[in-house]
Amino acid sequence: MPEKVKFEISSWTVVKILLVIVAAAMIYIVRDVVALLFIVLVLVATFSPIIKSWQKYLSRIPAIIALFTLLIAVAAGVVYIIFPPLVNEFAQLAISVPSYISETNFDSLRQYAPEIRNGLQSLSSNIGSITTNVYSFTAGVFGAVFSLLMIIVLTFYMLVEESDIKKQVSAFFSEQDREKGIGVINKIAAKVGSWFRGQMLLGLVIFVIDYVGLLIFGVPYALILALLAGLLEIIPTVGPFISGTIAVLFALTISPWKALFVAIFYMAVQLLENNFLVPKIMQKAIGISPVVIIISVIVGAKLLGVIGAILSIPIAASISVIIIEWPTISKMFSKE
């Protein structure tokens, strides 16, 4: 008769499992706040090395004020240059979308992509609903502005108090493990900060290239399409495909040949990005498999929409560091 295998689980292990489940549930309930805090942490990790380099010439607080002043000045300059034509293009687009839908030969496309027509028709109806539902739109704008102000204030505060915050975090580790624990945190911050700085530069380069190319091809609303391409660069693999598909659809309203040329142009930009720009700009970035990135983006989008899709990449980068450093981490937390 085979011996029965007996498993023993201590009560403390059961308590720890329950605590993890409760903590995960609480994080999910307040996931919007957690997402906002994670954005702040990404920004702190992005700007912290810049502040440290500027501290050679300025003390910390003046360096932080100088950085925020520079960022505000750059943002104001971009708004001054881009915002007026962008608003004009959006206004024309809102008026023209229904006519684009009716003029485009969807019958020839239906056999290949039946979702395209429904998607554009839904887009036009949504634009109409946004313009009529002023209250909801205004509430959304105020919510976005409030979140943006909170992010700016929290980022400024955490940059000022960074050393004190690290000291408070180090208190969670034992004295002999304190240096190792802070080392792991610094590695996560370095990888996330390096990713975001690279993404900002990459997005800017793609915006300029696409804008010039779309102007040459005479595609309508080139500024909107190029700006969309630059912003969607933050979502690897999926973002460029979405922006390229939208640009091809707009080119299709002019002629099939122009749509073909735009598709070839976007594929050429993607090849340039994958073989030159990404290795040069993102050589210190996350280094995660594209399959893992796509899965992370899908999961993030399912949980938090667009914000979740964006944050999924730095979260995946953080998890990759934790996996690499797991032997060190497990030794720290396995001590009684």
PATORRO-252975 format. One record per residue (C-alpha): residue number from 1; residue in three letters; x, y, z. Coordinates in pm, 1 decimal. Each point is the difference from the previous one (the first is absolute). Example, Ala and Ser with C-alpha at 12.3 -4.5 7.8 and 13.67 -1.06 7.14 Angstrom:
# PATORRO-252975
   num   residu          u          v          w
     1      Ala     1230.0     -450.0      780.0
     2      Ser      137.0      344.0      -66.0
END
This chain:
# PATORRO-252975
   num   residu          u          v          w
     1      Met        0.0        0.0        0.0
     2      Pro      157.0      332.7     -105.4
     3      Glu       85.0      244.2      274.2
     4      Lys     -220.0      306.5       32.7
     5      Val      174.2      328.5      -62.3
     6      Lys      -70.2      250.5      270.8
     7      Phe       27.3      375.1      -61.3
     8      Glu       29.9      234.3      293.3
     9      Ile      -62.5      371.9      -35.9
    10      Ser       67.2      222.2      296.7
    11      Ser     -262.9      245.9      115.9
    12      Trp      242.8      286.3      -64.2
    13      Thr       33.2     -109.4     -365.2
    14      Val     -379.3        4.5      -36.1
    15      Val      -10.8      348.2      154.7
    16      Lys      267.2      125.9     -241.6
    17      Ile     -191.0     -140.2     -298.2
    18      Leu     -320.4      167.4      119.5
    19      Leu      184.4      329.2       52.1
    20      Val      136.9      -14.7     -355.3
    21      Ile     -350.9      -67.5     -136.9
    22      Val     -149.7      288.6      201.9
    23      Ala      281.2      234.2     -106.6
    24      Ala      -50.0      -95.6     -366.4
    25      Ala     -375.7       62.2       30.1
    26      Met       54.9      340.5      162.6
    27      Ile      249.9       98.8     -268.8
    28      Tyr     -252.1      -97.5     -267.0
    29      Ile     -274.4      206.6      166.2
    30      Val      221.0      312.5        8.8
    31      Arg      176.1      -82.2     -327.2
    32      Asp      -52.7      351.8     -137.7
    33      Val      187.9      150.2      294.6
    34      Val      269.3     -267.0      -28.3
    35      Ala       37.4       80.4     -370.5
    36      Leu       38.9      371.1       78.6
    37      Leu      264.4      -74.7      264.2
    38      Phe      183.4     -229.2     -239.8
    39      Ile        6.9      277.1     -261.7
    40      Val      155.6      225.6      264.6
    41      Leu      261.3     -265.1       80.3
    42      Val       83.4      -37.4     -370.1
    43      Leu       48.0      377.2      -29.3
    44      Val      214.7       10.4      313.8
    45      Ala      214.7     -283.3     -136.3
    46      Thr       24.3      187.3     -332.2
    47      Phe      104.2      337.9      136.8
    48      Ser      204.2     -106.8      301.8
    49      Pro      323.3      -64.5     -198.6
    50      Ile      -36.7      342.0     -164.8
    51      Ile      -36.8      167.2      339.7
    52      Lys      307.8     -183.9      130.1
    53      Ser      208.5      118.2     -294.5
    54      Trp     -120.6      359.7       45.9
    55      Gln       87.8      -12.9      368.7
    56      Lys      363.2       41.3     -102.9
    57      Tyr      -85.8      363.2      -72.2
    58      Leu     -312.3       64.5      211.6
    59      Ser     -137.8     -124.2      329.8
    60      Arg     -286.1     -251.3      -25.7
    61      Ile     -306.7      225.2       34.3
    62      Pro      125.9      266.2     -247.7
    63      Ala       86.8     -284.2     -240.5
    64      Ile     -353.9     -139.8       28.2
    65      Ile     -152.4      346.3      -48.0
    66      Ala      223.0       55.1     -305.0
    67      Leu     -107.2     -333.7     -149.1
    68      Phe     -371.5       69.2       52.0
    69      Thr       42.6      351.5     -142.0
    70      Leu      168.4     -145.2     -308.3
    71      Leu     -272.8     -263.7      -43.8
    72      Ile     -274.9      260.5       34.6
    73      Ala      176.0      228.4     -249.8
    74      Val       36.0     -284.3     -252.0
    75      Ala     -364.7     -102.1       48.7
    76      Ala     -113.6      362.4      -44.8
    77      Gly      208.8       32.2     -315.7
    78      Val     -144.9     -321.3     -143.9
    79      Val     -353.7      112.6       82.6
    80      Tyr       64.6      342.6     -157.0
    81      Ile      135.5     -151.4     -321.8
    82      Ile     -211.9     -314.8      -39.5
    83      Phe     -325.4       61.6      187.4
    84      Pro     -169.0      254.5     -235.9
    85      Pro       42.6     -209.2     -319.0
    86      Leu      -78.9     -314.9      198.3
    87      Val     -330.4      144.3      123.9
    88      Asn      -81.7      111.6     -352.6
    89      Glu       69.6     -347.7     -140.1
    90      Phe     -209.2     -166.3      272.4
    91      Ala     -291.7      235.3      -75.3
    92      Gln       21.7      -79.8     -370.4
    93      Leu       33.1     -370.1       75.6
    94      Ala     -314.6       -2.4      218.2
    95      Ile     -193.1      154.3     -288.3
    96      Ser      154.0     -216.0     -271.6
    97      Val       -7.9     -348.3      158.2
    98      Pro     -358.6      -81.1     -112.7
    99      Ser       79.9      104.1     -356.8
   100      Tyr      319.6     -204.4        4.4
   101      Ile     -200.3     -303.1      107.5
   102      Ser     -259.1       45.5     -272.7
   103      Glu      258.2       72.3     -273.3
   104      Thr      237.9     -285.3       80.8
   105      Asn      -62.9     -316.5     -202.1
   106      Phe      -63.8     -235.4      291.1
   107      Asp     -158.6     -258.5     -230.2
   108      Ser      343.4      -90.1     -136.4
   109      Leu      144.4      -19.7      351.5
   110      Arg     -283.0     -193.1      165.9
   111      Gln      126.9     -337.5     -110.4
   112      Tyr      338.2       70.9      159.1
   113      Ala      -79.6      200.3      311.5
   114      Pro     -369.2       30.0       87.4
   115      Glu       85.4      168.2      330.0
   116      Ile      142.6      311.6     -170.1
   117      Arg     -333.7      143.1     -107.9
   118      Asn     -167.8      -64.2      334.1
   119      Gly      295.6      150.7      182.2
   120      Leu       -1.6      322.0     -201.3
   121      Gln     -377.9       30.3       21.6
   122      Ser       24.3      -44.7      375.1
   123      Leu      273.4      265.3        9.2
   124      Ser     -215.0      252.7     -183.7
   125      Ser     -299.4      -65.2      225.5
   126      Asn      220.5       29.8      309.5
   127      Ile      133.3      334.5     -117.2
   128      Gly     -356.8      118.8      -37.9
   129      Ser      -94.8     -122.1      346.7
   130      Ile      303.0      169.3      153.5
   131      Thr      -94.8      335.2     -148.5
   132      Thr     -357.4      -30.1      126.7
   133      Asn       75.4     -132.9      346.8
   134      Val      175.9      311.9      128.4
   135      Tyr      -38.0      -87.3      368.2
   136      Ser      174.7     -336.9      -21.7
   137      Phe      271.7      140.9     -221.9
   138      Thr       66.1      291.1      237.1
   139      Ala        8.3     -233.4      301.4
   140      Gly      251.5     -219.2     -180.8
   141      Val      218.2      299.7      -82.0
   142      Phe       -3.1      123.3      361.2
   143      Gly       80.6     -353.1      121.3
   144      Ala      293.9      -22.5     -239.6
   145      Val      128.1      344.2      103.0
   146      Phe      -27.4      -90.9      369.0
   147      Ser      186.8     -327.7      -56.0
   148      Leu      269.3      185.3     -195.1
   149      Leu       43.6      254.8      280.5
   150      Met       19.3     -280.1      256.9
   151      Ile      266.9     -176.0     -206.5
   152      Ile      205.0      320.9      -30.0
   153      Val      -27.0       83.0      371.4
   154      Leu       77.9     -354.7      115.6
   155      Thr      291.8      -29.2     -242.4
   156      Phe      147.1      328.1      125.8
   157      Tyr      -45.0     -102.6      363.9
   158      Met      151.0     -346.1      -50.2
   159      Leu      299.0      142.6     -183.2
   160      Val       60.1      243.7      286.9
   161      Glu      -43.5     -270.4      265.5
   162      Glu      161.5     -284.8     -195.0
   163      Ser      280.7      -67.3      248.6
   164      Asp     -240.6        4.5      297.4
   165      Ile     -243.0     -231.3     -180.8
   166      Lys      282.7     -246.2      -70.2
   167      Lys       95.3        7.6      367.4
   168      Gln     -359.1      -78.0       97.8
   169      Val      -15.2     -284.2     -253.2
   170      Ser      333.7     -138.5      122.4
   171      Ala     -152.7      -38.3      347.7
   172      Phe     -199.8     -296.1     -134.9
   173      Phe      325.2     -191.9      -46.3
   174      Ser      222.8     -138.8      270.7
   175      Glu      327.7      182.2       57.1
   176      Gln      208.8     -263.5     -179.6
   177      Asp     -238.5       -9.8     -299.9
   178      Arg      -63.4      372.4      -25.0
   179      Glu      264.2       67.1     -264.1
   180      Lys     -114.2     -293.4     -215.4
   181      Gly     -366.7      103.5       24.2
   182      Ile       69.7      359.2     -102.0
   183      Gly      221.8     -135.1     -278.6
   184      Val     -292.2     -198.2     -146.1
   185      Ile     -226.6      305.5       22.1
   186      Asn      264.2      213.2     -173.5
   187      Lys       31.0     -256.1     -280.9
   188      Ile     -377.2        6.0      -54.8
   189      Ala       -1.9      382.2        0.7
   190      Ala      295.2       13.4     -241.4
   191      Lys     -165.7     -236.1     -249.1
   192      Val     -339.6      173.3       15.9
   193      Gly      154.9      349.3      -24.3
   194      Ser      221.1     -103.4     -290.0
   195      Trp     -303.8     -148.2     -179.5
   196      Phe     -208.3      316.9       35.3
   197      Arg      280.2      237.2     -105.7
   198      Gly       61.2     -218.3     -303.9
   199      Gln     -370.8      -10.9      -82.8
   200      Met      -30.6      379.3       13.2
   201      Leu      290.4       41.1     -242.7
   202      Leu     -125.0     -279.8     -224.4
   203      Gly     -350.8      146.3       -9.3
   204      Leu      139.0      341.8      -96.8
   205      Val      210.1     -147.3     -282.6
   206      Ile     -292.5     -204.0     -137.3
   207      Phe     -229.2      306.2       19.4
   208      Val      240.8      209.0     -209.9
   209      Ile       63.8     -275.8     -257.3
   210      Asp     -369.2      -84.9      -42.6
   211      Tyr     -106.1      365.3      -16.7
   212      Val      248.9       77.8     -276.9
   213      Gly      -94.2     -316.7     -189.1
   214      Leu     -375.5       60.0       24.7
   215      Leu       44.0      359.0     -117.4
   216      Ile      197.5     -121.0     -301.7
   217      Phe     -272.2     -253.5      -85.8
   218      Gly     -269.9      262.9       50.0
   219      Val     -195.8     -203.8      254.3
   220      Pro     -267.9      209.3      178.1
   221      Tyr       38.1       76.2      371.3
   222      Ala      371.9      -82.7      -10.5
   223      Leu       65.3      173.9      333.0
   224      Ile     -263.5     -205.5      185.4
   225      Leu      118.1     -326.0     -156.8
   226      Ala      367.5       72.7       73.7
   227      Leu      -78.0      102.5      357.2
   228      Leu     -201.5     -319.7       44.2
   229      Ala      293.5     -203.7     -135.4
   230      Gly      240.9      167.9      242.3
   231      Leu     -227.6      -57.5      299.0
   232      Leu      -77.5     -362.2      -89.8
   233      Glu      373.1      -77.5      -13.7
   234      Ile      -28.0      -46.9      375.5
   235      Ile     -187.7     -326.6      -74.8
   236      Pro      254.8     -218.6     -183.0
   237      Thr     -109.1     -208.4     -301.6
   238      Val     -371.2       74.5       43.9
   239      Gly       25.9      382.5       -2.5
   240      Pro      177.5       39.0     -337.6
   241      Phe     -243.0     -246.1     -160.4
   242      Ile     -301.9      200.1      119.8
   243      Ser      141.6      338.4     -109.8
   244      Gly      104.9     -141.5     -338.0
   245      Thr     -342.8     -154.4      -61.4
   246      Ile     -175.2      329.9       75.3
   247      Ala      235.5      192.8     -232.1
   248      Val      -63.2     -250.6     -282.7
   249      Leu     -377.9       38.9       44.8
   250      Phe       26.4      377.5      -32.4
   251      Ala      220.8      -36.5     -308.1
   252      Leu     -258.3     -239.9     -144.3
   253      Thr     -252.8      284.6      -11.6
   254      Ile      222.2      161.9     -262.7
   255      Ser      100.8     -303.3     -208.4
   256      Pro       94.3     -367.9       39.3
   257      Trp      345.9       77.0     -141.2
   258      Lys       63.1      264.5      263.2
   259      Ala     -112.9     -243.6      270.1
   260      Leu      248.4     -256.4     -136.8
   261      Phe      283.8      254.5        4.7
   262      Val      -85.4      103.1      357.8
   263      Ala       -7.9     -366.1      107.9
   264      Ile      344.8      -54.8     -154.6
   265      Phe      125.9      318.6      167.2
   266      Tyr     -119.5     -110.8      344.3
   267      Met      154.9     -345.0      -50.1
   268      Ala      328.8      166.7      -97.6
   269      Val      -13.2      217.9      312.9
   270      Gln      -66.2     -310.6      208.0
   271      Leu      302.2     -175.4     -153.5
   272      Leu      212.1      309.5       68.1
   273      Glu     -125.3        7.2      356.6
   274      Asn       58.8     -370.2       68.3
   275      Asn      345.0      -18.4     -158.9
   276      Phe      147.7      339.8       86.2
   277      Leu     -201.3      224.8      229.8
   278      Val      -92.7     -255.4      268.2
   279      Pro      353.4     -147.6       29.8
   280      Lys      151.6      349.9       17.8
   281      Ile     -257.3      176.9      217.6
   282      Met     -123.6     -289.5      213.7
   283      Gln      324.7     -190.7       58.0
   284      Lys      -43.5       40.4      377.4
   285      Ala     -371.1      -76.7       -6.0
   286      Ile     -198.5     -298.4      118.9
   287      Gly      123.9     -276.6     -231.4
   288      Ile     -316.3     -212.4       35.3
   289      Ser     -128.0     -247.1     -259.9
   290      Pro     -258.4      152.4     -242.3
   291      Val     -241.3     -282.7       90.2
   292      Val       17.4       94.7      368.3
   293      Ile      -48.2      366.6      -92.2
   294      Ile     -312.3      -71.8     -207.3
   295      Ile     -150.5     -217.7      274.6
   296      Ser       78.7      271.1      258.0
   297      Val     -164.2      266.8     -216.9
   298      Ile     -315.3     -212.9      -46.3
   299      Val      -28.7      -70.1      374.0
   300      Gly       66.0      365.6       89.6
   301      Ala     -257.2      123.0     -251.7
   302      Lys     -257.1     -246.0      136.6
   303      Leu       49.7      124.7      356.7
   304      Leu       46.5      376.0      -47.3
   305      Gly      -57.9       80.1     -366.0
   306      Val      254.3      225.4     -174.7
   307      Ile      180.6       89.4      325.1
   308      Gly       32.4     -368.7       82.6
   309      Ala      143.7      -75.5     -344.5
   310      Ile      263.9      271.0       47.6
   311      Leu       88.1      -92.7      357.8
   312      Ser       21.7     -369.7      -86.1
   313      Ile      345.5       50.1     -154.2
   314      Pro      175.9      156.7      302.8
   315      Ile     -180.6     -250.2      225.2
   316      Ala      131.7     -284.4     -216.7
   317      Ala      346.3      158.3       18.8
   318      Ser      -24.1       15.2      379.9
   319      Ile     -109.8     -363.1       17.4
   320      Ser      291.5     -101.2     -223.3
   321      Val      243.6      160.7      246.0
   322      Ile     -174.1     -176.6      290.6
   323      Ile       30.7     -335.1     -180.6
   324      Ile      370.3       57.7      -67.9
   325      Glu       61.9      108.5      359.9
   326      Trp     -229.9     -265.4      149.6
   327      Pro      282.1     -200.6      166.1
   328      Thr      103.3      314.0      191.1
   329      Ile     -360.7       96.7       80.1
   330      Ser      -99.1     -349.0      117.1
   331      Lys      299.6      -14.6      234.2
   332      Met      -96.7      334.3      153.7
   333      Phe     -362.4      -97.0       68.9
   334      Ser       60.0     -363.1       92.2
   335      Lys      182.6       96.5      316.4
   336      Glu     -202.5      -43.3      312.5
END
